[in-house]
Amino acid sequence: MAIDEATPLLGGISPETFMRKYWQKKPLLIRQAVPGVVPPIDRAKLFALAGEEEVESRLIVREMPDEAPKAARGKVAKNAKPSPGWKLAHGPFARRSLPAMTQPGWTLLVQGLDLHVPAAYDLMQQFRFVPDARLDDLMISYATDGGGVGPHYDSYAVFLLQVHGKRRWRIGRLKDTSLQEDVPLKILTNFEPEHEYVLEPGDMLYLPPKWGHDGIAEGECMTCSIGFRVPEATELAREVLVRWVEEIECDDKVRLYQDPKQPATAHPGRVPEALQKFTADAIERLLKDPDGLKSALGEILTEPKPRVWFHSGEPLQAGVGVRLDARTRMVYDDDRVFANGESWRAAGKDARHLRQLADKRFLDARTVSQVSEDLRELLDQWAQDGWLHPLTA
């Protein structure tokens, strides 16, 4: 996608305009963002996928008072406002453990659909005008009539693409973050919607972080959510520092603590100030060289998700291109290339080819035939590890 060209996906504006005017700023309703959209997976295959161990899935059942047993119904006051009950279960789910299709008010959520379904992977590629370091995954929500997850908010931006049936969305700025008690979901207590839209197949709604939203299925429906990673500052700093420290090696010139001027002390339990300063200087010395921090960050950003593993392959045959596996995460900076939690220094043509692979997620046969011997060896290793696969014309 050319980032300076208008596209139906964003309502007739370019990715550059969208990022400048809407990204993290305000919602955008896009009618027929994907005309003629086809669900990336049908219902039967989705249910089967939710039964697999490596797939993250959740089942949410919404129960209204009039659906409860008669004995319980009698305890509800006549003028009481109907309040749904909620049940949450985590997969994998055998097909027989899912509610009947005729039962209203239930939702099946399958996370990371792009890792398992090529059509979902292809759909998510359309949103790569946002850096891959921020792009998370594509989740699909299947719901029967009245199904939803209650009014809530996300800490990340999200595109909500309707791919089957209809869903009614109510959205509003977040004014009160308090959550309902004694429910297994993070449901807003005092949600005040400002706008209401019914999305049909092909329609899409963009929401910035912390916008309250509540989607209710009108009949059977499927919605694809393209979500984004939002690192939290303290957590990210902790992860980067831990990874960085684990990889630090001693300098060739060992610097040992020395205290020839240490006087005799009447307070042996007190930490010497000179030792404190020695430690602070050692840390400051490391922080003056940011290469280690950058390397740790790139490795963390490409760390595969839990439940993700690769199937081993064979070295590449002559005359083929390569394409990254859907599970492979790959990014780069000025000095290094990162893939699946590992890093390599790269320069010259090797760097150019690897950056092209990260940006396009494939290299054609002609390009592969021109790579250096070292890079060819690396690509062969990635092929054997299952990180990439042969691409034939």
C-alpha positions as CSV (number, residue, x, y, z in Angstrom):
1,M,0.0,0.0,0.0
2,A,1.3,3.4,-1.0
3,I,1.1,5.5,2.2
4,D,0.4,8.7,0.3
5,E,-2.5,7.3,-1.9
6,A,-6.1,7.4,-0.9
7,T,-7.6,4.0,-0.2
8,P,-11.2,2.7,0.5
9,L,-9.8,0.9,3.6
10,L,-9.5,4.3,5.3
11,G,-12.6,5.9,3.9
12,G,-11.0,7.5,0.8
13,I,-8.0,9.1,2.6
14,S,-4.3,8.0,2.5
15,P,-2.5,6.2,5.4
16,E,-0.4,9.4,5.9
17,T,-3.6,11.5,6.4
18,F,-5.2,8.9,8.6
19,M,-2.1,8.7,10.9
20,R,-1.9,12.5,11.1
21,K,-5.6,13.2,11.7
22,Y,-7.1,10.1,13.4
23,W,-4.4,7.8,14.8
24,Q,-4.6,7.9,18.6
25,K,-6.8,11.0,18.3
26,K,-10.4,10.3,17.3
27,P,-12.7,7.5,16.0
28,L,-13.4,7.0,12.3
29,L,-16.4,5.1,10.8
30,I,-15.6,3.7,7.4
31,R,-18.4,2.4,5.3
32,Q,-17.3,-0.4,2.9
33,A,-13.7,-0.3,3.9
34,V,-13.4,-3.8,2.4
35,P,-16.1,-4.1,-0.3
36,G,-17.3,-7.7,-0.8
37,V,-15.4,-8.9,2.2
38,V,-15.4,-12.6,2.9
39,P,-14.8,-14.0,6.4
40,P,-11.2,-15.3,6.6
41,I,-12.6,-18.5,8.1
42,D,-16.0,-20.2,8.1
43,R,-17.9,-21.0,11.3
44,A,-17.2,-24.8,11.3
45,K,-13.4,-24.3,10.8
46,L,-13.4,-21.5,13.5
47,F,-15.0,-23.9,16.0
48,A,-12.5,-26.6,15.1
49,L,-9.6,-24.1,15.5
50,A,-10.8,-23.1,19.0
51,G,-10.3,-26.8,20.0
52,E,-6.6,-26.7,19.3
53,E,-4.1,-26.4,22.2
54,E,-1.9,-23.8,20.5
55,V,-4.8,-21.5,19.8
56,E,-5.9,-18.9,22.4
57,S,-9.7,-18.8,22.7
58,R,-12.3,-17.6,25.1
59,L,-16.0,-18.2,25.4
60,I,-18.3,-15.5,26.8
61,V,-21.9,-16.2,27.7
62,R,-24.3,-13.5,28.5
63,E,-27.4,-14.4,30.5
64,M,-30.4,-12.2,31.0
65,P,-32.7,-12.5,34.0
66,D,-35.6,-13.9,31.9
67,E,-33.3,-16.7,30.8
68,A,-32.5,-17.8,34.4
69,P,-34.4,-20.6,36.1
70,K,-37.9,-19.8,37.3
71,A,-36.9,-20.0,41.0
72,A,-34.3,-17.3,40.5
73,R,-36.6,-15.2,38.3
74,G,-39.0,-14.7,41.1
75,K,-36.4,-12.9,43.1
76,V,-36.1,-10.1,40.6
77,A,-38.2,-7.1,41.4
78,K,-40.8,-6.1,38.9
79,N,-39.2,-2.6,38.3
80,A,-35.6,-3.8,38.5
81,K,-33.5,-2.9,35.5
82,P,-32.4,-6.1,33.6
83,S,-28.8,-6.8,34.4
84,P,-27.1,-9.6,32.4
85,G,-25.0,-12.2,34.1
86,W,-21.6,-13.2,32.5
87,K,-19.7,-16.4,32.2
88,L,-16.1,-16.6,30.9
89,A,-14.2,-19.8,30.0
90,H,-10.8,-20.3,28.3
91,G,-10.2,-22.8,25.6
92,P,-9.4,-25.1,24.0
93,F,-13.1,-26.0,23.4
94,A,-14.4,-29.3,22.1
95,R,-17.3,-28.6,19.7
96,R,-19.8,-30.2,22.1
97,S,-18.7,-27.8,24.8
98,L,-19.9,-24.7,22.9
99,P,-23.5,-23.6,23.4
100,A,-26.2,-24.5,20.8
101,M,-26.4,-22.3,17.8
102,T,-30.0,-21.4,18.7
103,Q,-28.9,-20.0,22.1
104,P,-28.6,-16.2,22.0
105,G,-26.1,-14.1,23.8
106,W,-22.8,-16.0,23.5
107,T,-19.5,-15.1,21.9
108,L,-16.4,-17.1,20.9
109,L,-13.2,-15.1,20.7
110,V,-10.1,-16.5,18.9
111,Q,-6.9,-14.6,19.3
112,G,-4.0,-14.6,16.8
113,L,-6.1,-15.8,13.8
114,D,-3.4,-14.4,11.5
115,L,-1.0,-17.0,12.9
116,H,-3.2,-19.9,11.8
117,V,-5.3,-18.8,8.8
118,P,-3.6,-17.5,5.6
119,A,-6.6,-15.3,4.7
120,A,-6.5,-13.6,8.1
121,Y,-2.7,-13.1,7.7
122,D,-3.3,-11.5,4.3
123,L,-6.0,-9.3,5.7
124,M,-3.8,-8.0,8.5
125,Q,-1.1,-7.1,6.0
126,Q,-3.3,-4.2,4.8
127,F,-2.7,-2.4,8.1
128,R,1.1,-2.4,7.9
129,F,1.1,1.4,7.4
130,V,1.6,1.2,11.2
131,P,5.0,-0.1,12.3
132,D,5.3,-3.9,12.8
133,A,6.7,-3.2,16.3
134,R,3.2,-1.9,17.2
135,L,1.0,-4.3,15.2
136,D,-0.2,-7.1,17.4
137,D,-2.7,-9.6,15.9
138,L,-6.0,-10.2,14.4
139,M,-8.7,-11.5,16.7
140,I,-12.1,-12.8,15.4
141,S,-15.3,-12.6,17.4
142,Y,-18.1,-15.0,16.5
143,A,-21.4,-14.2,18.2
144,T,-25.0,-15.4,18.2
145,D,-27.9,-12.9,18.4
146,G,-27.4,-10.5,21.3
147,G,-23.8,-11.7,21.9
148,G,-21.1,-9.3,23.1
149,V,-18.6,-8.7,25.8
150,G,-20.2,-5.7,27.5
151,P,-19.2,-2.1,27.5
152,H,-15.4,-1.8,27.9
153,Y,-12.4,0.0,26.8
154,D,-9.0,-1.0,25.5
155,S,-5.6,0.5,26.2
156,Y,-4.7,0.1,22.5
157,A,-6.0,1.3,19.2
158,V,-8.2,-1.1,17.3
159,F,-9.9,-1.5,13.9
160,L,-13.2,-3.3,14.1
161,L,-14.0,-4.9,10.7
162,Q,-17.4,-6.5,10.2
163,V,-17.0,-9.6,8.0
164,H,-20.3,-11.4,8.5
165,G,-23.8,-10.3,9.7
166,K,-24.5,-7.1,11.6
167,R,-23.2,-5.7,14.9
168,R,-24.5,-2.6,16.7
169,W,-21.7,-0.5,18.2
170,R,-22.2,2.2,20.9
171,I,-19.1,4.3,21.5
172,G,-18.2,7.2,23.8
173,R,-15.2,9.0,25.4
174,L,-14.1,7.4,28.6
175,K,-15.4,9.5,31.5
176,D,-15.5,6.9,34.3
177,T,-13.1,3.9,34.4
178,S,-14.8,2.1,37.3
179,L,-15.7,-1.5,36.6
180,Q,-18.5,-3.8,37.6
181,E,-17.8,-6.0,40.5
182,D,-18.2,-9.7,40.8
183,V,-18.1,-10.3,37.0
184,P,-15.2,-12.2,35.2
185,L,-14.9,-9.4,32.5
186,K,-13.7,-5.8,32.7
187,I,-17.1,-4.2,32.1
188,L,-17.6,-0.5,32.6
189,T,-20.1,0.4,35.4
190,N,-21.2,3.8,34.0
191,F,-20.8,3.7,30.3
192,E,-22.2,6.8,28.5
193,P,-22.3,6.3,24.7
194,E,-22.1,9.3,22.4
195,H,-22.6,7.6,19.0
196,E,-24.3,4.5,17.7
197,Y,-23.6,2.7,14.5
198,V,-24.7,-0.6,12.9
199,L,-21.9,-2.2,10.9
200,E,-22.6,-4.5,8.0
201,P,-20.1,-6.7,6.1
202,G,-17.3,-4.6,4.8
203,D,-17.8,-1.7,7.3
204,M,-15.1,-0.8,9.7
205,L,-14.8,1.3,12.9
206,Y,-11.5,2.7,14.1
207,L,-11.2,3.5,17.8
208,P,-8.3,5.2,19.6
209,P,-7.2,3.9,23.0
210,K,-9.5,4.3,26.0
211,W,-12.7,4.9,24.0
212,G,-15.6,3.1,25.6
213,H,-17.4,0.7,23.2
214,D,-20.1,-1.9,23.4
215,G,-20.8,-4.2,20.4
216,I,-24.0,-6.3,20.3
217,A,-24.6,-8.8,17.5
218,E,-27.9,-8.4,15.6
219,G,-28.3,-12.0,14.5
220,E,-25.3,-14.3,13.9
221,C,-22.2,-12.2,13.1
222,M,-18.4,-12.2,12.9
223,T,-16.1,-9.2,13.6
224,C,-12.4,-9.0,13.0
225,S,-10.4,-6.9,15.4
226,I,-6.9,-5.7,14.4
227,G,-5.2,-4.7,17.6
228,F,-1.9,-3.0,18.4
229,R,0.8,-3.6,21.0
230,V,1.1,-1.0,23.8
231,P,4.2,-1.3,25.9
232,E,3.9,0.0,29.4
233,A,7.0,2.2,30.3
234,T,8.0,0.5,33.6
235,E,7.4,-3.0,32.3
236,L,9.2,-2.4,29.1
237,A,12.2,-0.8,30.9
238,R,12.3,-3.8,33.2
239,E,12.3,-6.3,30.3
240,V,14.9,-4.4,28.3
241,L,17.2,-4.0,31.3
242,V,16.9,-7.7,32.4
243,R,17.6,-8.9,28.9
244,W,20.5,-6.5,28.4
245,V,22.1,-7.3,31.7
246,E,21.9,-11.0,30.9
247,E,24.0,-10.4,27.8
248,I,26.6,-8.1,29.2
249,E,30.1,-9.4,29.1
250,C,33.1,-8.2,31.1
251,D,35.4,-5.8,29.4
252,D,38.8,-7.1,28.4
253,K,40.2,-4.7,31.0
254,V,38.7,-5.9,34.3
255,R,37.8,-3.1,36.7
256,L,37.9,-4.4,40.3
257,Y,36.8,-2.4,43.3
258,Q,39.7,-1.0,45.3
259,D,39.7,0.9,48.6
260,P,43.2,1.6,49.7
261,K,42.1,4.7,51.6
262,Q,39.4,2.8,53.5
263,P,39.9,3.7,57.2
264,A,39.1,1.5,60.1
265,T,35.4,1.7,60.9
266,A,33.5,1.5,64.1
267,H,30.3,0.8,62.1
268,P,31.0,-2.3,60.0
269,G,27.4,-2.7,59.0
270,R,27.4,0.5,57.0
271,V,27.8,0.3,53.2
272,P,30.9,2.3,52.2
273,E,30.1,5.4,50.1
274,A,33.0,4.5,47.8
275,L,31.4,1.2,47.0
276,Q,28.1,2.9,46.2
277,K,29.9,5.3,43.9
278,F,31.8,2.5,42.3
279,T,28.5,0.8,41.5
280,A,26.8,4.0,40.2
281,D,29.8,4.7,38.0
282,A,29.7,1.1,36.5
283,I,26.0,1.5,35.6
284,E,26.5,5.0,34.3
285,R,29.3,3.7,32.1
286,L,27.1,1.1,30.6
287,L,24.2,3.5,30.0
288,K,26.5,5.8,28.0
289,D,26.6,3.0,25.3
290,P,23.0,2.5,24.2
291,D,23.8,-0.3,21.7
292,G,23.0,-3.0,24.3
293,L,19.7,-1.4,25.1
294,K,18.7,-1.1,21.4
295,S,19.6,-4.7,20.9
296,A,17.6,-5.9,23.9
297,L,14.6,-3.8,22.7
298,G,14.6,-5.3,19.2
299,E,14.9,-8.8,20.6
300,I,12.0,-8.3,23.0
301,L,9.8,-6.8,20.2
302,T,10.3,-9.9,18.1
303,E,9.9,-12.5,20.8
304,P,7.3,-15.0,19.6
305,K,4.0,-15.1,21.5
306,P,3.3,-17.9,24.0
307,R,1.9,-21.1,22.3
308,V,3.8,-20.3,19.1
309,W,6.3,-22.8,17.7
310,F,7.8,-23.4,14.3
311,H,7.9,-26.6,12.2
312,S,11.4,-27.5,11.0
313,G,12.1,-27.4,7.3
314,E,14.8,-28.0,4.8
315,P,17.6,-25.8,3.4
316,L,16.5,-23.7,0.4
317,Q,16.8,-25.2,-3.1
318,A,18.4,-23.2,-5.9
319,G,16.3,-20.8,-7.8
320,V,13.6,-20.0,-5.2
321,G,12.6,-16.9,-3.4
322,V,11.7,-16.8,0.3
323,R,8.7,-15.7,2.4
324,L,8.5,-15.2,6.1
325,D,6.4,-17.6,8.1
326,A,3.2,-15.9,9.5
327,R,4.6,-16.5,13.0
328,T,7.9,-14.8,12.3
329,R,8.3,-11.4,13.8
330,M,11.1,-9.3,12.1
331,V,12.2,-5.7,12.5
332,Y,15.4,-3.7,12.2
333,D,17.2,-0.5,13.3
334,D,20.2,1.3,11.9
335,D,22.7,-1.4,12.9
336,R,20.9,-4.7,13.5
337,V,18.2,-7.0,12.2
338,F,15.9,-8.8,14.7
339,A,13.8,-11.9,14.2
340,N,12.0,-14.1,16.7
341,G,13.9,-12.8,19.7
342,E,17.4,-12.9,18.2
343,S,19.6,-10.2,16.6
344,W,22.3,-9.9,13.9
345,R,24.5,-7.0,12.9
346,A,24.2,-6.2,9.2
347,A,25.7,-3.7,6.9
348,G,25.9,-3.1,3.1
349,K,24.0,-5.3,0.7
350,D,23.2,-7.8,3.4
351,A,21.5,-5.2,5.5
352,R,19.6,-3.9,2.5
353,H,18.3,-7.4,1.6
354,L,17.3,-8.2,5.2
355,R,15.5,-4.9,5.6
356,Q,13.7,-5.6,2.4
357,L,12.7,-9.0,3.8
358,A,11.4,-7.3,7.0
359,D,9.4,-4.7,5.1
360,K,7.9,-6.9,2.3
361,R,8.0,-10.2,4.2
362,F,9.4,-11.9,1.1
363,L,12.3,-11.8,-1.3
364,D,12.0,-12.9,-4.9
365,A,14.2,-15.6,-6.5
366,R,16.3,-13.0,-8.3
367,T,17.1,-11.2,-5.1
368,V,17.9,-14.4,-3.2
369,S,20.3,-15.4,-6.0
370,Q,22.3,-12.1,-5.4
371,V,22.8,-12.4,-1.6
372,S,26.2,-13.0,-0.1
373,E,27.4,-16.4,1.0
374,D,26.9,-15.4,4.6
375,L,23.4,-14.2,4.1
376,R,22.5,-17.3,2.1
377,E,23.7,-19.4,5.0
378,L,21.5,-17.4,7.4
379,L,18.4,-17.8,5.1
380,D,19.1,-21.6,4.9
381,Q,19.2,-21.7,8.7
382,W,15.9,-19.8,9.0
383,A,14.4,-22.2,6.5
384,Q,15.5,-25.2,8.5
385,D,14.1,-23.5,11.7
386,G,10.8,-22.9,10.0
387,W,11.1,-19.1,10.2
388,L,10.7,-18.8,6.4
389,H,9.7,-20.9,3.5
390,P,10.5,-21.3,-0.2
391,L,8.6,-18.9,-2.5
392,T,8.1,-20.2,-6.0
393,A,6.9,-18.2,-9.0
